[in-house]
Amino acid sequence: MEQRISLITLGVSDLPRAKTFYEHLGWRGQEVEGTVFFQAGGLALVLWSRDKLAADADVPNPDTGGFGGMTLAQNVRSRAEVDEVMATASEAGAEVTQPARETFYGGYAGYFADPDGHVWEIAWNPGFTLGPNGSLTLPDFGTTA
């Protein structure tokens, strides 16, 4: 299996509300047959009905309460940009779960949950290089996996 992620699909309870939330963050998507697709660098973020996604994957549709064990992250170019994104998300209706603060690795980050409870980390990490298109290049940590 290639080491690559092509799509991240978020199961949502109200597609129009979820689409509007992400549009308020400045994202522009395309809605096709009850599914919203956002180009996000070299991958796509997809919004789809939680019930349809669970049925498609043939898994039970869990209650939406509590932490789902996964976060999405967007690395940005500065501390100020972390604050800007966090403020925009809050204004769009996100719940700020952890205000931006200094991190143990010398960076700056905060967390918010979208209207369906999907948790996003917004981070500035001086050790992670961002390309002109926002693509992330991990540093050589001096170890092999």
HELIX and SHEET records of a PDB file:
HELIX    1   1 LEU A   15  HIS A   24  1                                  10    
HELIX    2   2 ARG A   50  ALA A   57  1                                   8    
HELIX    3   3 ARG A   79  ALA A   92  1                                  14    
SHEET    1   A 4 LEU A   7  VAL A  12  0                                        
SHEET    2   A 4 LEU A  43  SER A  49  1                                        
SHEET    3   A 4 THR A  35  ALA A  40 -1                                        
SHEET    4   A 4 GLY A  29  VAL A  32 -1                                        
SHEET    1   B 4 THR A  71  ASN A  75  0                                        
SHEET    2   B 4 VAL A 119  TRP A 124  1                                        
SHEET    3   B 4 TYR A 108  ALA A 113 -1                                        
SHEET    4   B 4 GLU A  95  GLU A 102 -1                                        
SHEET    1   C 2 THR A 129  LEU A 130  0                                        
SHEET    2   C 2 LEU A 136  THR A 137 -1                                        
END                                                                             
